[in-house]
Structure formats: C-alpha cells, structure tokens
Amino acid sequence: MKQRQGFVSNSSSSSFILTNLLEGNKVLLDFVRDNPELLEGYAKDCFNDYTQRDIELDAAKYVTIFPPGEEVRCYFSNEVDSKAEEMLRHMLEIGGNKEINGWRWEFEWNDQAGDPFDYE
C-alpha cells in the first residue's frame, strides 16, 4: 500500500469531515456508491462527461477506512489527478454541511491542506 506524503499549497484545497452513519466499516468507494446524486449534480454544474463507473474506479484506489460513527478528516485538492477527488471537492463544497444516505459531511476551507488518504 502506498501513502501520499507532503502537503499541497493551493487556495482551492478543501477538507471535509466525513462520518459513516451506517453499520460496518466503509471506504470512499462506498460513499460514492451511496451518493450517486453528487455525480449527477457535478455533471450538470461542470458540463463534464464523467460516468458513475469513472468515479467508482478512481474512488476504489482509496483504502482509508471510515469506521461507523467516527469522524474522518478528508482533504481534496484540484492539483491531484483524480476524478473522484475533483467531483467530491466540488460537490461537497457546494453542498455545504449535509447528512444524507447514511453519511454526514462538514465542509472546512483550508489554505494549505495535507492529504491523509491511503491509496493503492
């Protein structure tokens, strides 16, 4: 397993606290699958042609565990070549703080954000 190191200095970097409100451990791929309306809204707002499959394939790289009820801070940057991160950063920023489909997220703005995701 690889882990990204270092920090991204970027005024567009954002962090979110994601909480899995469902039973059992989850990963980012579960969040994407549980919230397909995020992709629909993103595609409409940004006029892109990403498919749910594109986002799922990208999200599957991330193996960070979201234990039930535990807040996990996630950092998304527009400097990373990741469709999942691009879509999630955009939609979660627009959506603000929400609780839907067994997940809760809170938006935080960062001038300098690290990337704690583990990925393969």
C-alpha positions in Angstrom: 0.0 0.0 0.0 1.2 3.5 -0.9 0.6 6.6 1.2 0.8 10.1 -0.2 3.3 12.3 1.5 3.6 16.0 1.9 1.3 18.9 1.5 -0.4 20.7 -1.3 -0.2 24.5 -1.2 -3.3 25.6 -3.0 -6.0 28.2 -2.2 -8.5 25.7 -3.7 -7.8 22.8 -1.4 -10.6 21.8 0.8 -11.2 19.5 3.7 -14.3 17.7 4.9 -15.1 15.7 7.9 -16.9 12.6 6.6 -18.8 10.4 9.0 -20.1 7.0 8.1 -23.5 6.7 9.9 -24.1 3.2 8.6 -23.1 -0.1 10.2 -19.7 -1.6 9.5 -16.5 -0.1 8.1 -16.8 1.8 4.8 -14.3 3.2 2.3 -14.5 6.2 -0.2 -16.0 3.9 -2.9 -18.9 3.2 -0.6 -19.5 6.9 -0.2 -19.5 7.4 -4.0 -21.9 4.5 -4.5 -24.2 5.6 -1.7 -24.4 9.2 -3.1 -24.9 9.0 -7.0 -26.8 12.3 -6.9 -23.4 14.0 -6.2 -22.2 12.9 -9.6 -25.4 13.9 -11.3 -25.2 17.4 -9.8 -21.5 17.7 -10.6 -22.0 16.7 -14.3 -24.8 19.2 -14.6 -22.8 22.1 -12.9 -19.5 21.4 -14.7 -20.6 20.0 -18.1 -18.3 17.0 -17.8 -18.9 13.5 -19.1 -17.7 11.5 -16.1 -19.7 8.4 -15.6 -20.5 6.8 -12.3 -18.1 4.0 -13.3 -15.3 6.5 -13.9 -15.7 7.9 -10.4 -16.0 4.5 -8.8 -12.8 3.2 -10.5 -11.0 6.3 -9.2 -12.5 6.1 -5.7 -11.6 2.4 -5.4 -7.9 3.5 -5.2 -8.5 5.0 -1.7 -8.4 2.5 1.1 -8.9 4.9 4.1 -11.4 3.2 6.5 -14.5 5.1 7.7 -15.5 3.3 10.9 -19.1 3.7 12.0 -19.8 6.9 13.8 -16.1 8.1 13.6 -15.3 11.5 12.0 -12.6 11.2 9.4 -11.0 14.4 8.0 -10.5 14.1 4.2 -8.6 16.6 2.1 -9.4 17.1 -1.6 -7.3 19.2 -3.9 -7.7 20.3 -7.5 -4.0 19.6 -8.1 -4.5 15.9 -7.8 -5.3 13.9 -11.0 -8.3 12.2 -9.5 -11.8 12.3 -10.9 -13.2 11.2 -7.6 -11.4 14.0 -5.7 -12.3 16.6 -8.2 -16.0 15.6 -8.2 -16.2 15.2 -4.4 -14.4 18.5 -3.7 -16.7 20.4 -6.0 -20.0 18.8 -4.9 -19.2 18.8 -1.1 -18.2 22.5 -1.3 -21.4 23.4 -3.0 -23.5 21.2 -0.7 -22.1 22.6 2.5 -22.8 20.5 5.6 -25.2 17.7 5.0 -26.4 14.3 6.2 -27.8 12.0 3.6 -27.8 8.3 2.6 -26.1 7.2 5.8 -23.2 9.7 5.6 -22.6 13.1 7.1 -20.1 15.7 5.9 -18.9 19.0 7.1 -17.0 21.5 4.9 -13.8 23.2 6.0 -11.8 25.6 3.9 -8.0 25.3 4.0 -5.3 27.5 2.6 -2.9 24.6 3.0 -4.2 21.1 3.2 -2.4 17.8 3.6 -3.7 14.5 2.1 -4.1 11.8 4.7 -5.8 9.3 2.3 -4.2 5.9 2.0 -4.4 4.6 -1.6 -3.2 1.6 -3.6 
